[in-house]
Amino acid sequence: MNQSREVFSDVFAVYNFLTKEKGWSFGFHTPPQFEAMTLYGNRMAAAPMPMSPLFRGENCYHEKCLPSLFRREWTAFEMLERQVQLEDFRQILQVNPEIREMEEGGLEVNYNGLAQHYGIETNVLDLTNSFLVAAFFATTAYDSLIDVYRPIVNAVSYGVIYFFPTGDFLNFGHEAPIWPIGMEALRRPGEQRGFGMEMDDRHRDLNCYSGAHLFRFWHNAQASMRIWEMTHGGYDLFPYDPMTEKVRNMRKYRLYSEQGLRTAYENTEGFEMSYEDVRLALKDDGCTFVDKLPFAYTEKEIVYINGLFRKLYPGNFS
């Protein structure tokens, strides 16, 4: 990774450096434009446009910049429960009218990348094609008690902006590290113009990637407040989405479907225990499994999602 030795006065100074001194031509925020593009094997995906350059914002520098899956050690049962969450998440989306429309139209759905946006731990690091989105995460701090992002106004420290220029680094083949996530059917990754870098056991740390450039900047109360206000307190990036509450309750109450557990068990190698023994062990640990999908969309939610999608993104994928 290439690091600038300079610490910029604030996050806006980073933007000015890239656009005015280095000659990059990109706006502070990108419009909600998505296009179908060909991936490997003639598969198609809905990608936020433009696809480069890309950014990531962090409100402090981490010696290792890791995706959520690699930030702690997991037991085998914890990993299995996480897989159950992913399976139920996928099953909920099967009745989302826009997900169905996209898959029936031959578009790839990045379920792993989508799940990352809703709090399920994955091997994906979020990226964006919007400097504003990266700047928001670089100048705010998350308050988990009330589930809000607050502007950083009283810290003598610096945040960072990762910058990903064009070139071979952005390559959508089998071994590619970056994939489009910004599906309109789920508003959060769409509004955040999401891309995702898929890490593995050998390549976990973003700071080890030669294709990334890192710029440090001093936290500044005025700049942080300005970014926060430009996103209407973060509401623009975290609009109402029924999936948000579904995943939150799924994880809070550890309530899952029997089918999700069975699918996760069958797709997980290494368990010498029978399915029933695994089920009982997870149940004893606090999980509950029911016959039906516990957090499926309601009919009103489906109507809301369908109407909002066509209102916000008319003419996409025409």
N, C-alpha and C positions, 0 to 999 in steps of 0.2 A: 504494500500500500504506500502511496505517496502522500506525505504530510507536509503541509505548508508550515514553515518556521514562524510565520507571523501569526499573532493572535489579533484578529480583527476587532474593531471597536464595538460592533454589534452584528446581529444577523443580517441586517440590511447592507452592511459593508461587504459581506461575503457575496451577496447578490450583485452588488455594483462591481466587485472585482471580476466576477465571472463574465458579466455581460459587457461592461465598459472597457475593462483592461484586457480580458482574454478573448473578447469578441464573440462569445456565445449569444445566440439569438433565441431567447425564450422569455415568455411573459412570467410575471410573478405567480400567476395561477392559471391553470389550463382550463378551457371550457369542457363541458361534459360531452365529449365526442368519443365514440367507440366505433371501431371498425372490425369486421371479420377478416382474419388473416390466416394463412396456411401455416400449420405446424408440421412436424415430421409426420411421415406416413399419410400425407394428404389430409390430416385432421385440421379442423378449423377452430379458432378461438376468438372470443370478443376481447379486443385489446384497447385500453385507453390510448388515445392518440394525443401528441406524438409519442413514440416509443423511446425516444432519447432526447436529451440526456435524462438520467434518473437520479433521484436523491433519497437520502435517509437522514432524519434528524434525531439526535440524542441530546438530552439536557445536561449530560456530563460525559466525560471520556471514560470508557471502560477499557481496561487492559486487554480484555477479551470481549469482543462484541459477538454474542452467541444468540441463536434463536432460543425460544422459550423451552424447547424440549431438552436442550443441552445445558440448562442453567442449574440443574441439580441432579442428584442421583435418584433413580427410580427402582422400586422393587418390581418383580415380575407381575404381581397383582395390580400395582398401580399402573403399569403400562397397559395391562389388559383393560382396566377400567377406562383409561384414556381412549383406547381403541373402541370401546363400547360407546363412549360419547361421540366419537367420529361416525360410527355406524348409525346411531340415532339421528345425528345431525344430517347425514346423507338421506336417511329415510324421510325425515320431515320435508326435505326439499323435493322429494319425488312428486309431491302434489302441488308444488309451487308452479303456477301456470307458465311463468317465464322460463324457469329452468326446463320444464318439459318442452316448451316451444324451441328453446335453443338446442337441446339434445336431439329432438326430432328433426331439426334443421341441419344436423351434422356438426354443431358447435361443441367444442370441448369445454367441460365444466371442471375447474380446478377446485375440487372439494377441500383438499388439504389447505390450500391457500385461503379459501373462504373461511374455513373453521378458525384459522389463525386470527382473523379479524374479530371473532366473537369470543375469544378468550380460551379456546382449547389449545393446549400446548402442542406445537408441531415443530418440524425441522425447518420452517420457513421464516426468513427475515423479511419484513415488509419494506418495500420500496415504493416510490411514487414518481410520477412525471411532473408533479407540481412542487415548485419551490416553496410555495405558501404552506402546503401540507407538511413538508419536512421542517419548515421553520416553526410551525405550531408545536410539533413534538419536541423540537430543540429548545423552546422557550417557555414550556409549561411543565408542571409537575402534577402527577396523578394522585388524587386523594381517594384511596380505595374505600374509605368509610362512607362517603356520600357519592362516590362514582362520578367525580367531575375532574376536569383539568383546570388548574389554577395557573395564572401567569407568574413567572419567577421574578420577584421585584426586590428582594432583599438579600441576594446571595453574591458574595465576592468570589465568583468562580466562572468557568467558561463552559459553553455548550459546543456541540460539533455538528457540522453538516458533511455528510458523505456525498461525493459527487461521482457519478458514473458516466463517462463520456461514451460516444459511439465507438464501434469497432467490434472485434471478435468477442468481446466480453458479453455483448448482448446477442446471443445466438440461441435460437429456439430448436435445437436438435436434441437427440437422446441424452447427451451429456451436458446439456445447457444448464447453467446455474440460475437463470432468470426466466420467469414465466408471467404472462399477464393474468391478473386476478380480477380486475375491475368490472365485475358483472353488474349490469343494471338491475337485475332481479333482486339483488340484495343491496340496499342503498348504501350501507356503510363503506364497503370497499369501492363502490362506484364513486361516491363523493370524495373518497380519498385517492382516487385515480390509482388504484392499487396494482403493483407488480410484486412478485415474490421471488426471493433467492432461496433455492432449495439446497440446504447444507447436508452433509453426511458425516460419518464418523471420522473420515480422514480430513475433511475440510469443514470445520465447525466455526472458525473464527473469521469474521469479516475483515479484521485488521491484517490478516495474512494474504488477502487478495491483492494482487498487483494491479488489477484494473480499477481499483477504487482510489479516490483522492479525498483526503480529509482536511477540512478547514475548521480551525478553532475560532471562537469569538467570545468576547466577554458578555456575560449576562448584563442587561441594561433594562431598568424598570420601564422606561418609556418605550423601548423597542418591544419588550415582552407584552406590554399592554396594547400596543398598536397591532401586533399580530393577533392577539386574543380578540380584539375588537373586530378585526378584519374577518374573522371566522364566526362572529357573533357569539363569542364565548365558547367556541368549539361546537356549537349546535350545528353549523353547516357541515361539519365533518362527522358528526354523530347524530344524524336525524332519527326520528322515530322509525323503528324497524321491529316488527313482532319477534323476529328471530333473536334479538338481543335478550329479551326477557326469557325466552324459552331456554336458551343455553344457560343463562344465569341461574334459573330455577333448577334445571337439570343437574347442574354441578352443586348447587347449594343443598338440595335435598337428596342427591345421589339416587335419583329415580330414573330407571331405564326400562327399555322393553326387553322381553325375553328373547325376541328375534335378534335384537342388537347384540346381546350377550352371546347367543349361539353363533352368529356370524363372526364376531370378534374372536371367539374361542377357536373356531374352525380355521381361521386365517392366521392364527398365531402359532408359531412353532416353539417347541421346547417345554411345553407343559406335559408332565408325566401323569398328572391327575386327570381323572375323568371329568366330563362336563358337569355332572351333578356335584362332585366334590368341589370343583372350582366355584360353582354357583353358591354352594353353602358357605364356602370360605368368604366370598365377597359379601354375602348376606350378613354373616356374623360380624363383618367389618363395618357394617352400616349401610350397605347398598340395598335397594329395593327394586325388584323386577316384577313387571306386570305384563299381562297378555297383550294389551294394546299399546300403541305408541303414545306415551303419556303427554307429550307436548306437541301433538300434531296441530297443523293450522286449522283454525275454525273457518267456517264458510264465509263469515264476514271479513276475516283477515285476507282470504284469497281474493275476494272482490276488491278490497282496498288495494292490495298489492298490484293487481292487474290494472286497475284504473289509474293508479299513480304512475306505473311504469309507462303506459302509453301517453300520459300527459307530459311527463318529464322528458321522454326520449322518443318523440315522434319520428318515424322514418328510419330508425336504425335497422340495419340488416336488411334493407330493402333490396 
